[in-house]
Amino acid sequence: MTTTFQVEAPLSDRAVLALSAACGFAVATLYYSQPLLPSIASDFGGATYAQGAIAMLTQLGYALGLLLFGPLGDRLDRRQMITALLLANMLGAVFCASSANLPWLLLSSALLGLTAVSAQIIIPAVSGLADPARRGHTVGRLMSGLFAGTLLARTVSGYVGAHAGWRTMFVIAAVLDVFLIVLVWLSLPASRPTTDLTYPHLLASLGQLFMQQRLLREACLSGFMLFAAFNVLWGALAILLLKQPYGYGSDVAGLFGLVGIVGMFSSASIGRLTDRYGGRRVVVSAALLIIVAFIFIAGSAYGLWALIAGVVVLDLGSRANLVANQTRLYTSLPHARGRLNTVFMTCYFLGGAVGSTVGTLAANHYGWPGVAAAGALCALFTLMGISGFRAKERRRSLEAL
């Protein structure tokens, strides 16, 4: 049996802004390692497989964390949940900083990802408090903060890694978790459950929702493929920039995160476009943008301008994909927002893990053209999948006549 309790007091603009920042800092722990991968691998014997393994395990841990903890957002007080997750994440960061060997670092990276899911508890909670007519705009504001975290994490970690060592970055991450606990307790009200399902039944309901909700399946497909495309580049960027003709270190690789700041401020606008035109149209536009981005990236070996243009367009397409998919899912089943978000974001970050692995392999064996081809194919498969969903809907409509 389900219930539909909800916190009635709306959040102020100041609280939404604070929680947007919390989303950014919470998700940043996933990306601190990316500009540092060559340095980390060098410290542990220079094994190239370590670069892909660290990025992959962090994101696989995140996907597993979403699967295990996301459903509890519909069952427990979210503020207490987030506090527990942040404390565990702090331990993961400390373990990374103190890792004496590669296996321990890999395990610590998985723990760091597993407990970095606080943003995906915050976003459904705030979405439930938003005016339905402005839900896309509110989600967009939260996503602006989340995307700021993904971008600035790379920039800050690249700089810290170059000047103070990669371990220092994880110490800073542990300190930031303490700050986040305070921020969440000041900004997010206590919540009551929207369901009384037991934990095993909550987990079982994830599969039921996936099978029953066609919209969820479509969102999972596009989320998986387009975030894979995004991470194809970011899993490869530090490796490729280290080679000729660039020869850049982790500090410059991290600075490329700032290139995406152009798109960071677009998330609220993307939310408004989703409110107006619908999520599917925005996702299709996102896939087309990502194909254009990888056309630019294919020429990155011949000019820095092509890489910068590709990163900007790729970032914009990735934002549009996430904001549009989350906004349309949150309007479908209000009592199951946490579980819908769990299924979607688990698929999303599984795509990220696959993309990171493919990106490192493509970079080491095929260079810029290989990375560009892999990313563009991900976006092309997305368009083919959406076309298939459209065709099924048209057939069902004709059969109903």
Secondary structure, 3 states (H helix, E strand, C coil): CCCCCCCCCCCCHHHHHHHHHHHHHHHHCCCCCHHHHHHHHHHCCCCHHHHHHHHHHHHHHHHHHHHHHHHHHHCCCHHHHHHHHHHHHHHHHHHHHCCCCHHHHHHHHHHHHHCCCCHHHHHHHHHHHCCHHHHHHHHHHHHHHHHHHHHHHHHHHHHHHHHHCHHHHHHHHHHHHHHHHHHHHHHCCCCCCCCCCCHHHHHHHHHHHHHHCHHHHHHHHHHHHHHHHHHHHHHHHHHHHHCCCCCCCHHHHHHHHHHCHHHHCCHHHHHHHHHHHCHHHHHHHHHHHHHHHHHHHHCHHHCHHHHHHHHHHHHHHHHHHHHHHHHHHHCCCHHHHHHHHHHHHHHHHHHHHHHHHHHHHHHHHHHHHHHHHHHHHHHHHHHHHHHHHHHHHHHHHHHHC
